Amino acid sequence: MHYLALACDYDGTLAKDGTVSQQTITALEQVVASGRKLLLITGRLLQDLQQVFSRLDLFAYVVAENGALLYQPASSTETLRDYSRWFREVIKDDDLAREVESIEKDAQLTPRESRARIRSAIEQRYTLPS
């Protein structure tokens, strides 16, 4: 059987105690050299992953933040998932969904700025005062 891609988790699969060994990096480089694509799937925040793992360049795509973000290391492109729909259909919070939808449609925001505003909107609604 011929495989075109290898999808890997980060913590506990590629990384042991948060660190990827040189042996694992060499194996990943061999997969890429064979013409196959690597996909990294992780629950980690992208910014955290970038701080602890310098070889994201090996991967065609990184699915981060529990599936909420698709990152293409070659172009540094970040694509966010449709949060407003999720708030409307799963959380059943139409007000939050409308607010988040306006954030998602703001083309002036970077994905990082968009996530920060969405997080702020969630915290304002669902965090008790201290």
GUPA-757197 format. One record per residue: residue number from 0; x negated, y negated, z negated of N, C-alpha, C, CB in turn. Coordinates in nm, 2 decimals. Atoms other than C-alpha are relative to their C-alpha. Last residue first. Glycine has a CB too. Example, Ala and Ser with C-alpha at 12.3 -4.5 7.8 and 13.67 -1.06 7.14 Angstrom:
2
+------+--------+--------+--------+--------+--------+--------+--------+--------+--------+--------+--------+--------+
: mimi :    n.u :    n.v :    n.w :   ca.u :   ca.v :   ca.w :    c.u :    c.v :    c.w :   cb.u :   cb.v :   cb.w :
+------+--------+--------+--------+--------+--------+--------+--------+--------+--------+--------+--------+--------+
:    1 :   0.09 :   0.11 :   0.00 :  -1.37 :   0.11 :  -0.71 :   0.08 :  -0.11 :  -0.08 :  -0.04 :  -0.05 :   0.14 :
:    0 :  -0.09 :   0.12 :   0.00 :  -1.23 :   0.45 :  -0.78 :  -0.09 :  -0.12 :   0.00 :   0.10 :   0.00 :  -0.12 :
+------+--------+--------+--------+--------+--------+--------+--------+--------+--------+--------+--------+--------+
//
This chain:
130
+------+--------+--------+--------+--------+--------+--------+--------+--------+--------+--------+--------+--------+
: mimi :    n.u :    n.v :    n.w :   ca.u :   ca.v :   ca.w :    c.u :    c.v :    c.w :   cb.u :   cb.v :   cb.w :
+------+--------+--------+--------+--------+--------+--------+--------+--------+--------+--------+--------+--------+
:  129 :   0.08 :  -0.05 :   0.11 :   1.34 :  -3.79 :  -4.08 :   0.02 :  -0.08 :  -0.13 :  -0.15 :   0.00 :   0.04 :
:  128 :   0.09 :   0.10 :   0.06 :   1.62 :  -3.85 :  -3.84 :  -0.08 :   0.06 :  -0.11 :   0.08 :  -0.13 :  -0.04 :
:  127 :  -0.05 :   0.07 :   0.11 :   1.76 :  -3.53 :  -3.68 :  -0.10 :  -0.11 :  -0.05 :   0.03 :   0.10 :  -0.12 :
:  126 :   0.09 :   0.00 :   0.12 :   1.64 :  -3.44 :  -3.34 :   0.06 :  -0.08 :  -0.11 :  -0.14 :  -0.06 :   0.05 :
:  125 :   0.00 :  -0.12 :   0.07 :   1.89 :  -3.34 :  -3.07 :  -0.09 :   0.01 :  -0.12 :  -0.03 :   0.11 :   0.09 :
:  124 :  -0.13 :  -0.06 :   0.02 :   2.01 :  -3.65 :  -2.89 :  -0.01 :   0.11 :  -0.10 :   0.05 :   0.06 :   0.13 :
:  123 :  -0.09 :   0.10 :   0.05 :   1.70 :  -3.88 :  -2.91 :   0.14 :   0.07 :  -0.03 :   0.02 :  -0.11 :   0.10 :
:  122 :   0.03 :   0.02 :   0.14 :   1.47 :  -3.57 :  -2.88 :   0.10 :  -0.11 :  -0.06 :  -0.14 :  -0.05 :  -0.01 :
:  121 :  -0.04 :  -0.12 :   0.08 :   1.64 :  -3.46 :  -2.56 :  -0.02 :  -0.03 :  -0.14 :  -0.09 :   0.12 :   0.05 :
:  120 :  -0.15 :   0.00 :   0.00 :   1.61 :  -3.81 :  -2.40 :   0.05 :   0.12 :  -0.08 :   0.05 :   0.01 :   0.15 :
:  119 :  -0.05 :   0.11 :   0.09 :   1.25 :  -3.84 :  -2.51 :   0.15 :   0.01 :  -0.01 :  -0.05 :  -0.13 :   0.05 :
:  118 :   0.02 :  -0.04 :   0.13 :   1.17 :  -3.50 :  -2.35 :   0.05 :  -0.10 :  -0.10 :  -0.15 :   0.03 :  -0.03 :
:  117 :  -0.09 :  -0.11 :   0.03 :   1.32 :  -3.61 :  -2.03 :  -0.01 :   0.05 :  -0.14 :  -0.01 :   0.12 :   0.10 :
:  116 :  -0.13 :   0.06 :   0.02 :   1.12 :  -3.93 :  -2.04 :   0.11 :   0.10 :  -0.03 :   0.04 :  -0.08 :   0.13 :
:  115 :   0.00 :   0.07 :   0.13 :   0.80 :  -3.74 :  -2.10 :   0.13 :  -0.07 :  -0.02 :  -0.12 :  -0.11 :   0.00 :
:  114 :  -0.01 :  -0.09 :   0.12 :   0.88 :  -3.49 :  -1.83 :   0.00 :  -0.07 :  -0.13 :  -0.12 :   0.10 :   0.00 :
:  113 :  -0.14 :  -0.05 :   0.00 :   0.94 :  -3.77 :  -1.58 :   0.02 :   0.09 :  -0.11 :   0.03 :   0.07 :   0.14 :
:  112 :  -0.08 :   0.11 :   0.05 :   0.61 :  -3.94 :  -1.67 :   0.15 :   0.05 :  -0.01 :  -0.01 :  -0.13 :   0.08 :
:  111 :   0.04 :   0.01 :   0.15 :   0.42 :  -3.61 :  -1.62 :   0.09 :  -0.11 :  -0.06 :  -0.15 :  -0.04 :  -0.01 :
:  110 :  -0.06 :  -0.11 :   0.08 :   0.60 :  -3.55 :  -1.29 :  -0.03 :  -0.01 :  -0.15 :  -0.05 :   0.13 :   0.06 :
:  109 :   0.08 :  -0.12 :  -0.03 :   0.50 :  -3.90 :  -1.17 :   0.07 :   0.11 :  -0.08 :  -0.15 :  -0.02 :  -0.05 :
:  108 :   0.06 :  -0.07 :   0.12 :   0.78 :  -4.16 :  -1.18 :  -0.09 :   0.12 :   0.05 :   0.11 :   0.05 :  -0.09 :
:  107 :   0.12 :   0.07 :   0.05 :   0.84 :  -4.40 :  -0.89 :  -0.07 :   0.07 :  -0.11 :   0.05 :  -0.14 :  -0.05 :
:  106 :   0.12 :  -0.04 :  -0.08 :   1.07 :  -4.15 :  -0.71 :  -0.12 :  -0.07 :  -0.05 :   0.03 :  -0.03 :   0.14 :
:  105 :   0.09 :   0.12 :   0.00 :   1.33 :  -4.19 :  -0.99 :  -0.13 :   0.04 :   0.07 :  -0.02 :  -0.05 :  -0.14 :
:  104 :  -0.01 :   0.07 :  -0.13 :   1.58 :  -3.91 :  -0.89 :  -0.09 :  -0.12 :   0.01 :   0.14 :  -0.04 :   0.02 :
:  103 :   0.05 :  -0.09 :  -0.11 :   1.47 :  -3.68 :  -1.18 :   0.00 :  -0.07 :   0.14 :   0.09 :   0.12 :   0.01 :
:  102 :   0.14 :  -0.01 :   0.01 :   1.52 :  -3.96 :  -1.43 :  -0.06 :   0.08 :   0.11 :  -0.04 :   0.06 :  -0.14 :
:  101 :   0.05 :   0.13 :  -0.05 :   1.87 :  -4.03 :  -1.30 :  -0.15 :  -0.01 :  -0.02 :   0.06 :  -0.12 :  -0.09 :
:  100 :  -0.01 :   0.01 :  -0.14 :   1.95 :  -3.66 :  -1.33 :  -0.06 :  -0.13 :   0.05 :   0.15 :   0.02 :   0.05 :
:   99 :   0.11 :  -0.07 :  -0.06 :   1.82 :  -3.66 :  -1.68 :   0.00 :   0.00 :   0.15 :  -0.01 :   0.15 :  -0.05 :
:   98 :   0.12 :   0.08 :   0.03 :   2.07 :  -3.92 :  -1.79 :  -0.13 :   0.06 :   0.06 :  -0.02 :  -0.02 :  -0.15 :
:   97 :   0.00 :   0.13 :  -0.09 :   2.35 :  -3.75 :  -1.61 :  -0.12 :  -0.08 :  -0.03 :   0.13 :  -0.08 :  -0.04 :
:   96 :   0.02 :  -0.04 :  -0.14 :   2.26 :  -3.41 :  -1.77 :   0.00 :  -0.12 :   0.09 :   0.11 :   0.10 :   0.05 :
:   95 :   0.14 :  -0.02 :  -0.02 :   2.23 :  -3.56 :  -2.11 :  -0.03 :   0.03 :   0.14 :  -0.05 :   0.11 :  -0.10 :
:   94 :   0.07 :   0.13 :   0.02 :   2.58 :  -3.70 :  -2.08 :  -0.15 :   0.02 :   0.02 :   0.04 :  -0.06 :  -0.14 :
:   93 :  -0.01 :   0.08 :  -0.13 :   2.71 :  -3.37 :  -1.93 :  -0.07 :  -0.14 :  -0.02 :   0.15 :  -0.02 :   0.03 :
:   92 :   0.02 :   0.14 :   0.04 :   2.58 :  -3.16 :  -2.22 :   0.00 :  -0.09 :   0.12 :  -0.13 :  -0.02 :  -0.09 :
:   91 :  -0.13 :   0.06 :   0.00 :   2.70 :  -2.80 :  -2.16 :   0.00 :  -0.14 :  -0.05 :   0.10 :   0.09 :  -0.08 :
:   90 :  -0.01 :   0.07 :   0.13 :   2.36 :  -2.65 :  -2.26 :   0.14 :  -0.06 :  -0.01 :  -0.11 :  -0.11 :  -0.01 :
:   89 :   0.03 :  -0.09 :   0.11 :   2.38 :  -2.39 :  -1.98 :   0.02 :  -0.07 :  -0.13 :  -0.15 :   0.04 :   0.02 :
:   88 :  -0.06 :  -0.13 :   0.00 :   2.56 :  -2.56 :  -1.69 :  -0.03 :   0.09 :  -0.12 :  -0.05 :   0.07 :   0.13 :
:   87 :  -0.14 :   0.00 :  -0.03 :   2.50 :  -2.93 :  -1.74 :   0.06 :   0.14 :  -0.01 :   0.03 :  -0.06 :   0.14 :
:   86 :  -0.07 :   0.07 :   0.11 :   2.17 :  -2.92 :  -1.91 :   0.15 :   0.01 :   0.02 :  -0.05 :  -0.14 :  -0.02 :
:   85 :   0.01 :  -0.10 :   0.11 :   2.04 :  -2.66 :  -1.65 :   0.08 :  -0.06 :  -0.12 :  -0.14 :   0.03 :  -0.04 :
:   84 :  -0.10 :  -0.11 :  -0.02 :   2.17 :  -2.88 :  -1.37 :   0.00 :   0.10 :  -0.11 :  -0.04 :   0.07 :   0.13 :
:   83 :  -0.14 :   0.05 :   0.02 :   1.99 :  -3.18 :  -1.51 :   0.10 :   0.11 :   0.02 :   0.02 :  -0.12 :   0.10 :
:   82 :  -0.04 :   0.00 :   0.14 :   1.66 :  -2.98 :  -1.55 :   0.15 :  -0.05 :  -0.02 :  -0.09 :  -0.09 :  -0.08 :
:   81 :  -0.12 :   0.08 :   0.01 :   1.62 :  -2.91 :  -1.18 :   0.05 :   0.01 :  -0.14 :   0.10 :   0.05 :   0.10 :
:   80 :  -0.12 :  -0.07 :  -0.02 :   1.26 :  -2.77 :  -1.19 :   0.12 :  -0.09 :  -0.02 :   0.01 :   0.12 :  -0.10 :
:   79 :  -0.08 :  -0.04 :   0.12 :   0.97 :  -2.99 :  -1.16 :   0.12 :   0.07 :   0.04 :   0.04 :  -0.13 :  -0.07 :
:   78 :  -0.14 :   0.00 :  -0.03 :   0.71 :  -2.98 :  -0.88 :   0.08 :   0.04 :  -0.12 :   0.03 :   0.09 :   0.12 :
:   77 :  -0.09 :  -0.06 :   0.11 :   0.35 :  -3.07 :  -0.95 :   0.14 :  -0.02 :   0.05 :  -0.02 :  -0.08 :  -0.13 :
:   76 :  -0.14 :   0.03 :  -0.01 :   0.10 :  -3.12 :  -0.66 :   0.08 :   0.07 :  -0.11 :   0.06 :   0.05 :   0.14 :
:   75 :  -0.04 :   0.06 :   0.13 :  -0.27 :  -3.12 :  -0.75 :   0.15 :  -0.04 :   0.01 :  -0.09 :  -0.12 :  -0.03 :
:   74 :  -0.05 :   0.14 :  -0.03 :  -0.33 :  -3.04 :  -0.38 :   0.03 :  -0.08 :  -0.12 :   0.11 :   0.00 :   0.10 :
:   73 :   0.07 :   0.05 :  -0.11 :  -0.54 :  -2.72 :  -0.42 :   0.04 :  -0.15 :   0.03 :   0.03 :   0.08 :   0.12 :
:   72 :   0.14 :   0.06 :   0.03 :  -0.41 :  -2.67 :  -0.77 :  -0.07 :  -0.06 :   0.12 :  -0.08 :   0.11 :  -0.06 :
:   71 :   0.09 :  -0.05 :  -0.11 :  -0.04 :  -2.62 :  -0.66 :  -0.14 :  -0.07 :  -0.03 :   0.05 :  -0.04 :   0.14 :
:   70 :   0.12 :   0.08 :  -0.03 :   0.17 :  -2.66 :  -0.97 :  -0.08 :   0.07 :   0.11 :  -0.08 :  -0.02 :  -0.13 :
:   69 :   0.08 :  -0.07 :  -0.10 :   0.53 :  -2.53 :  -1.02 :  -0.11 :  -0.10 :   0.03 :   0.09 :   0.04 :   0.12 :
:   68 :   0.09 :   0.07 :  -0.08 :   0.69 :  -2.65 :  -1.35 :  -0.08 :   0.09 :   0.10 :  -0.10 :  -0.08 :  -0.08 :
:   67 :  -0.06 :   0.13 :  -0.03 :   0.99 :  -2.54 :  -1.55 :  -0.09 :  -0.08 :   0.10 :   0.01 :  -0.08 :  -0.13 :
:   66 :  -0.07 :   0.01 :  -0.13 :   0.90 :  -2.17 :  -1.53 :   0.05 :  -0.14 :   0.04 :   0.11 :   0.09 :   0.00 :
:   65 :  -0.11 :  -0.09 :   0.00 :   0.81 :  -2.13 :  -1.90 :   0.08 :  -0.01 :   0.13 :   0.09 :  -0.01 :  -0.12 :
:   64 :  -0.10 :   0.05 :   0.08 :   0.59 :  -2.44 :  -1.89 :   0.13 :   0.08 :   0.00 :   0.04 :  -0.15 :   0.04 :
:   63 :   0.03 :   0.03 :   0.14 :   0.38 :  -2.32 :  -1.61 :   0.13 :  -0.05 :  -0.07 :  -0.10 :  -0.11 :   0.00 :
:   62 :  -0.13 :   0.02 :   0.05 :   0.41 :  -2.15 :  -1.27 :  -0.02 :  -0.01 :  -0.15 :   0.10 :   0.12 :   0.04 :
:   61 :  -0.01 :  -0.02 :   0.14 :   0.06 :  -2.20 :  -1.12 :   0.15 :  -0.03 :  -0.04 :  -0.10 :  -0.08 :  -0.09 :
:   60 :  -0.11 :   0.07 :   0.08 :   0.03 :  -2.16 :  -0.75 :  -0.02 :   0.04 :  -0.15 :   0.13 :   0.05 :   0.05 :
:   59 :  -0.08 :   0.07 :  -0.10 :  -0.25 :  -2.07 :  -0.50 :   0.11 :  -0.08 :  -0.07 :   0.06 :   0.09 :   0.10 :
:   58 :  -0.14 :  -0.04 :  -0.02 :  -0.48 :  -1.99 :  -0.79 :   0.07 :  -0.08 :   0.11 :   0.07 :  -0.01 :  -0.13 :
:   57 :  -0.01 :  -0.14 :  -0.06 :  -0.86 :  -1.99 :  -0.79 :   0.14 :   0.04 :   0.04 :  -0.06 :   0.10 :  -0.10 :
:   56 :   0.02 :   0.01 :  -0.15 :  -0.86 :  -2.37 :  -0.84 :   0.00 :   0.14 :   0.07 :  -0.14 :  -0.06 :   0.03 :
:   55 :  -0.14 :   0.00 :  -0.06 :  -0.71 :  -2.31 :  -1.19 :  -0.02 :   0.00 :   0.16 :   0.08 :  -0.11 :  -0.05 :
:   54 :   0.00 :  -0.07 :  -0.13 :  -1.07 :  -2.23 :  -1.29 :   0.14 :   0.01 :   0.06 :  -0.07 :   0.13 :  -0.01 :
:   53 :   0.05 :   0.09 :  -0.11 :  -1.13 :  -2.48 :  -1.57 :   0.01 :   0.06 :   0.14 :  -0.14 :  -0.04 :  -0.03 :
:   52 :   0.05 :  -0.08 :  -0.11 :  -0.92 :  -2.31 :  -1.83 :  -0.03 :  -0.08 :   0.12 :   0.12 :   0.10 :   0.04 :
:   51 :   0.06 :  -0.12 :   0.04 :  -0.86 :  -2.46 :  -2.17 :  -0.06 :   0.09 :   0.11 :   0.09 :   0.08 :  -0.09 :
:   50 :   0.10 :   0.02 :   0.10 :  -0.79 :  -2.82 :  -2.09 :  -0.08 :   0.12 :  -0.04 :   0.06 :  -0.07 :  -0.12 :
:   49 :   0.11 :   0.07 :  -0.07 :  -0.60 :  -2.75 :  -1.77 :  -0.12 :  -0.03 :  -0.09 :   0.05 :  -0.13 :   0.07 :
:   48 :   0.07 :  -0.10 :  -0.08 :  -0.38 :  -2.50 :  -1.96 :  -0.12 :  -0.06 :   0.07 :   0.09 :   0.06 :   0.11 :
:   47 :   0.07 :  -0.08 :   0.10 :  -0.29 :  -2.77 :  -2.22 :  -0.08 :   0.11 :   0.08 :   0.10 :   0.07 :  -0.09 :
:   46 :   0.11 :   0.08 :   0.05 :  -0.20 :  -3.02 :  -1.94 :  -0.08 :   0.09 :  -0.10 :   0.06 :  -0.12 :  -0.07 :
:   45 :   0.11 :   0.01 :  -0.09 :   0.01 :  -2.75 :  -1.77 :  -0.12 :  -0.08 :  -0.05 :   0.05 :  -0.07 :   0.13 :
:   44 :  -0.01 :   0.13 :  -0.07 :   0.21 :  -2.67 :  -2.08 :  -0.12 :  -0.01 :   0.10 :   0.01 :  -0.12 :  -0.10 :
:   43 :   0.07 :   0.11 :   0.05 :   0.18 :  -2.30 :  -2.16 :   0.04 :  -0.13 :   0.08 :  -0.15 :   0.02 :   0.01 :
:   42 :  -0.09 :   0.09 :   0.08 :   0.45 :  -2.05 :  -2.09 :  -0.06 :  -0.13 :  -0.04 :   0.05 :   0.07 :  -0.12 :
:   41 :   0.03 :   0.02 :   0.15 :   0.24 :  -1.90 :  -1.82 :   0.11 :  -0.08 :  -0.06 :  -0.13 :  -0.06 :  -0.01 :
:   40 :  -0.13 :   0.02 :   0.07 :   0.25 :  -1.75 :  -1.47 :  -0.03 :  -0.02 :  -0.15 :   0.10 :   0.11 :   0.04 :
:   39 :   0.01 :   0.00 :   0.15 :  -0.07 :  -1.77 :  -1.26 :   0.14 :  -0.04 :  -0.06 :  -0.11 :  -0.10 :  -0.05 :
:   38 :  -0.11 :   0.08 :   0.06 :  -0.04 :  -1.67 :  -0.89 :  -0.02 :   0.01 :  -0.15 :   0.14 :   0.04 :   0.04 :
:   37 :  -0.02 :  -0.01 :   0.15 :  -0.34 :  -1.55 :  -0.70 :   0.11 :  -0.09 :  -0.04 :  -0.13 :  -0.02 :  -0.07 :
:   36 :  -0.03 :   0.12 :   0.08 :  -0.34 :  -1.51 :  -0.32 :   0.02 :   0.04 :  -0.15 :   0.13 :  -0.07 :   0.05 :
:   35 :  -0.12 :  -0.01 :   0.08 :  -0.51 :  -1.23 :  -0.13 :   0.02 :  -0.13 :  -0.07 :   0.00 :   0.12 :  -0.09 :
:   34 :  -0.11 :   0.06 :  -0.08 :  -0.77 :  -1.29 :   0.14 :   0.13 :   0.00 :  -0.07 :   0.01 :   0.07 :   0.13 :
:   33 :  -0.06 :  -0.10 :  -0.08 :  -1.03 :  -1.05 :  -0.01 :   0.12 :  -0.05 :   0.09 :   0.05 :   0.11 :  -0.08 :
:   32 :   0.09 :  -0.03 :  -0.11 :  -1.23 :  -1.35 :  -0.13 :   0.05 :   0.11 :   0.09 :  -0.14 :   0.05 :  -0.05 :
:   31 :  -0.01 :   0.11 :  -0.09 :  -0.94 :  -1.45 :  -0.35 :  -0.08 :   0.03 :   0.13 :  -0.04 :  -0.13 :  -0.07 :
:   30 :  -0.13 :  -0.01 :  -0.06 :  -0.93 :  -1.10 :  -0.51 :   0.02 :  -0.11 :   0.10 :   0.11 :  -0.02 :  -0.12 :
:   29 :   0.00 :  -0.11 :  -0.09 :  -1.31 :  -1.11 :  -0.56 :   0.14 :   0.02 :   0.07 :  -0.04 :   0.13 :  -0.06 :
:   28 :   0.07 :   0.05 :  -0.11 :  -1.29 :  -1.45 :  -0.73 :   0.00 :   0.10 :   0.11 :  -0.14 :  -0.05 :  -0.03 :
:   27 :  -0.10 :   0.09 :  -0.07 :  -1.03 :  -1.31 :  -0.97 :  -0.06 :  -0.06 :   0.13 :   0.04 :  -0.12 :  -0.09 :
:   26 :  -0.10 :  -0.09 :  -0.06 :  -1.27 :  -1.02 :  -1.05 :   0.11 :  -0.09 :   0.07 :   0.07 :   0.08 :  -0.11 :
:   25 :   0.06 :  -0.07 :  -0.12 :  -1.55 :  -1.27 :  -1.11 :   0.10 :   0.09 :   0.07 :  -0.12 :   0.08 :  -0.04 :
:   24 :   0.01 :   0.11 :  -0.10 :  -1.33 :  -1.48 :  -1.34 :  -0.06 :   0.06 :   0.13 :  -0.08 :  -0.12 :  -0.05 :
:   23 :  -0.13 :   0.02 :  -0.05 :  -1.24 :  -1.16 :  -1.54 :   0.00 :  -0.11 :   0.12 :   0.10 :  -0.05 :  -0.11 :
:   22 :  -0.03 :  -0.12 :  -0.08 :  -1.61 :  -1.07 :  -1.58 :   0.14 :  -0.02 :   0.06 :   0.00 :   0.12 :  -0.10 :
:   21 :   0.06 :   0.01 :  -0.13 :  -1.68 :  -1.43 :  -1.68 :   0.03 :   0.12 :   0.08 :  -0.15 :  -0.02 :  -0.02 :
:   20 :   0.14 :  -0.05 :  -0.01 :  -1.43 :  -1.39 :  -1.97 :  -0.05 :  -0.02 :   0.15 :  -0.01 :   0.15 :  -0.03 :
:   19 :   0.01 :  -0.09 :  -0.11 :  -1.11 :  -1.60 :  -1.99 :  -0.15 :   0.03 :   0.01 :   0.06 :  -0.06 :   0.13 :
:   18 :   0.12 :   0.02 :  -0.08 :  -1.07 :  -1.76 :  -2.34 :   0.00 :   0.11 :   0.11 :  -0.13 :   0.01 :  -0.08 :
:   17 :   0.00 :   0.13 :  -0.07 :  -0.75 :  -1.82 :  -2.54 :  -0.12 :  -0.02 :   0.10 :  -0.01 :  -0.10 :  -0.10 :
:   16 :   0.02 :   0.11 :   0.10 :  -0.81 :  -1.53 :  -2.78 :  -0.02 :  -0.13 :   0.06 :  -0.12 :   0.04 :  -0.09 :
:   15 :   0.00 :  -0.06 :   0.13 :  -0.83 :  -1.30 :  -2.48 :  -0.04 :  -0.10 :  -0.10 :  -0.10 :   0.13 :   0.00 :
:   14 :   0.08 :   0.06 :   0.11 :  -0.74 :  -1.47 :  -2.16 :   0.02 :   0.09 :  -0.12 :   0.05 :  -0.14 :  -0.03 :
:   13 :   0.13 :   0.06 :  -0.05 :  -0.64 :  -1.31 :  -1.83 :  -0.08 :  -0.04 :  -0.12 :   0.03 :  -0.11 :   0.10 :
:   12 :   0.03 :  -0.07 :  -0.12 :  -0.37 :  -1.09 :  -1.99 :  -0.13 :  -0.04 :   0.06 :   0.12 :  -0.02 :   0.11 :
:   11 :  -0.01 :  -0.14 :   0.02 :  -0.32 :  -1.18 :  -2.35 :  -0.02 :   0.08 :   0.12 :   0.13 :   0.03 :  -0.06 :
:   10 :   0.02 :  -0.05 :   0.13 :  -0.24 :  -1.54 :  -2.27 :   0.02 :   0.15 :  -0.02 :   0.08 :  -0.08 :  -0.10 :
:    9 :   0.12 :   0.05 :   0.06 :  -0.26 :  -1.62 :  -1.90 :  -0.03 :   0.06 :  -0.14 :   0.01 :  -0.15 :  -0.01 :
:    8 :  -0.03 :   0.08 :   0.11 :   0.00 :  -1.41 :  -1.71 :  -0.14 :  -0.05 :  -0.06 :   0.08 :   0.08 :  -0.11 :
:    7 :   0.06 :  -0.03 :   0.13 :  -0.10 :  -1.28 :  -1.37 :   0.05 :  -0.10 :  -0.11 :  -0.15 :  -0.01 :   0.00 :
:    6 :  -0.05 :   0.09 :   0.10 :   0.06 :  -1.26 :  -1.03 :  -0.05 :   0.04 :  -0.13 :   0.16 :  -0.01 :   0.01 :
:    5 :   0.01 :  -0.05 :   0.14 :  -0.15 :  -1.09 :  -0.76 :   0.05 :  -0.11 :  -0.09 :  -0.14 :   0.05 :  -0.04 :
:    4 :   0.02 :   0.09 :   0.11 :  -0.07 :  -1.15 :  -0.39 :  -0.01 :   0.07 :  -0.14 :   0.11 :  -0.11 :  -0.01 :
:    3 :   0.03 :   0.13 :  -0.05 :  -0.07 :  -0.99 :  -0.05 :  -0.03 :  -0.10 :  -0.11 :   0.11 :  -0.06 :   0.08 :
:    2 :  -0.06 :   0.11 :   0.08 :  -0.07 :  -0.63 :  -0.16 :  -0.06 :  -0.13 :   0.05 :  -0.04 :   0.02 :  -0.15 :
:    1 :   0.08 :   0.13 :  -0.01 :  -0.13 :  -0.35 :   0.09 :   0.07 :  -0.11 :  -0.08 :  -0.02 :  -0.03 :   0.15 :
:    0 :  -0.08 :   0.12 :   0.00 :   0.00 :   0.00 :   0.00 :  -0.09 :  -0.12 :   0.00 :   0.10 :   0.00 :  -0.12 :
+------+--------+--------+--------+--------+--------+--------+--------+--------+--------+--------+--------+--------+
//
